């Protein structure tokens, strides 16, 4: 599929999605939601892709829903249906992708753009980046999974504060609060996030994917259920080539050559 609103490139085992409507700080229109979802789907099907990076072109990561489109849409389509058919598919695609997703947060992540950033597994933020739940400024509530992700990441009080103040949370505070894994100088973000991604792409992809599945599932589990699920999927990991290779490499005192299988 040729894309108009994003750039999707594959190299070194990494699929890189660049949201590409910089004139609107990469606000999501319907096409960009569909194309981003499709790129994550392709990354899932492509064995050559073992890690995905999502970033934004220009000075923003994403300013969320394109408000011009929102206004034009009028009463024609219910917002609930728009969310179900658009952002929900995108967020589910990111979370169910059994490969690490690295958000390289290059600038402001606002509204649904913040939701997409939070759906990544690891976030590396430029020191100029910020996060903002812009929704209440326009009389909406957070969506795109934010009510699920954010209190789990930073606790209810901070998440609710972000929601009702709609203040920008700069990268340094986001790091302190546990929203991001690392803050780096803006001009080094592409290089540093690519290095993280290459590292993951050279790892045991099956085990990484199963870990993501187990951790996401644990939110709704009792300890007994989580223990049982670990036992079940560890059985899958233990049958992998990478498990055999990892053990051989350890015993032979050499670096493991993981293939992702
Ligand atoms: O539809 C549904 O299913 C509902 C889903 C809703 C999900 C949501 O995301 S709701 C929240 C939507 N987003 C917002 O409310 C944020 C709107 N943007 C802003 O508040 C500000 O742009 C920022 C705080 C993000 C950044 O401010 P600043 O001063 O750095 O940049 P700016 O000058 O405001 O924006 C630069 C340009 O991008 C500007 O266009 P211009 O004047 O240069 O031609 C601005 O209009 C445009 N832009 C920024 N955000 C959006 C946008 N255009 C359309 N939609 C946007 N969201």
Boltz pocket constraint, residues with backbone or C-beta under 6 A from the ligand:
constraints:
  - pocket:
      binder: B
      contacts: [[A, 22], [A, 23], [A, 24], [A, 25], [A, 27], [A, 63], [A, 64], [A, 65], [A, 66], [A, 67], [A, 68], [A, 70], [A, 79], [A, 82], [A, 83], [A, 108], [A, 110], [A, 111], [A, 112], [A, 113], [A, 132], [A, 134], [A, 135], [A, 137], [A, 138], [A, 140], [A, 143]]
      max_distance: 6.0
